[in-house]
Amino acid sequence: MSIRTTVTLDDDVVERVKHESKVRGATFRNTLNELLRQALVQAGTKQKRTLKIVPVNMGRRVPGLNYDYIGELLEYAEGPFHR
């Protein structure tokens, strides 16, 4: 079953579909339908995102300074009156 409908396409989209239909040797209609099917399948599948954390050397550590406590770091960097 097919439905006839009117869709307004941007000029760049029309040119890309025309080019693709020439490459495929298919009609504009068939090419557009196939491209839409492919896009809908891709939109329906979940894309896995991976997060890769790369450690960066921030310089040498200061002996005796605990890097787990922000208060100590602020006091070291800005002095005792940082607040």
C-alpha positions as CSV (number, residue, x, y, z in Angstrom):
1,M,0.0,0.0,0.0
2,S,1.2,3.5,-0.8
3,I,-0.1,6.9,0.0
4,R,0.2,9.9,-2.2
5,T,1.2,13.0,-0.2
6,T,2.8,16.3,-0.7
7,V,6.1,17.0,1.0
8,T,8.2,20.1,0.7
9,L,11.9,19.3,0.5
10,D,14.8,21.7,0.8
11,D,16.7,22.3,-2.4
12,D,19.9,20.6,-1.1
13,V,17.9,17.5,-0.2
14,V,16.3,17.3,-3.6
15,E,19.7,17.6,-5.3
16,R,21.2,14.9,-3.1
17,V,18.3,12.5,-3.7
18,K,18.6,13.2,-7.5
19,H,22.3,12.5,-7.4
20,E,21.8,9.3,-5.4
21,S,19.0,8.1,-7.8
22,K,21.4,8.6,-10.8
23,V,24.1,6.7,-9.0
24,R,21.7,3.9,-8.1
25,G,20.0,3.9,-11.5
26,A,16.7,4.1,-9.7
27,T,13.7,6.5,-9.8
28,F,13.6,9.6,-7.5
29,R,10.6,8.0,-5.7
30,N,12.3,4.7,-5.1
31,T,15.5,6.3,-4.0
32,L,13.7,8.7,-1.6
33,N,11.7,5.8,-0.1
34,E,14.8,3.7,0.4
35,L,16.7,6.6,2.0
36,L,13.8,7.2,4.3
37,R,13.7,3.6,5.3
38,Q,17.4,3.5,6.1
39,A,17.1,6.7,8.2
40,L,14.1,5.4,10.1
41,V,15.9,2.1,10.9
42,Q,19.0,4.0,12.1
43,A,16.8,6.3,14.2
44,G,15.1,3.3,15.8
45,T,18.3,1.7,16.9
46,K,20.0,2.9,20.1
47,Q,23.6,4.1,19.5
48,K,26.0,3.1,22.2
49,R,28.1,5.9,23.4
50,T,31.4,5.1,25.0
51,L,33.2,7.5,27.3
52,K,37.0,7.2,27.3
53,I,38.7,8.9,30.2
54,V,42.4,9.7,29.5
55,P,44.4,10.7,32.5
56,V,46.5,13.9,32.1
57,N,49.6,14.6,34.1
58,M,48.9,17.9,36.0
59,G,52.4,18.3,37.3
60,R,54.1,17.0,40.4
61,R,52.2,16.6,43.7
62,V,53.0,18.7,46.6
63,P,54.2,16.5,49.5
64,G,51.9,16.6,52.5
65,L,48.9,18.1,50.6
66,N,45.8,15.9,50.5
67,Y,44.3,16.2,47.0
68,D,41.0,14.7,48.2
69,Y,40.0,17.8,50.2
70,I,39.2,20.9,48.3
71,G,39.6,23.1,51.3
72,E,43.2,22.2,51.7
73,L,43.8,22.8,48.0
74,L,42.2,26.2,48.1
75,E,44.2,27.2,51.2
76,Y,47.4,26.1,49.5
77,A,46.6,27.9,46.2
78,E,45.0,31.1,47.6
79,G,46.3,31.4,51.1
80,P,44.7,31.0,54.5
81,F,42.1,33.8,53.9
82,H,40.6,32.2,50.7
83,R,37.0,32.4,52.1
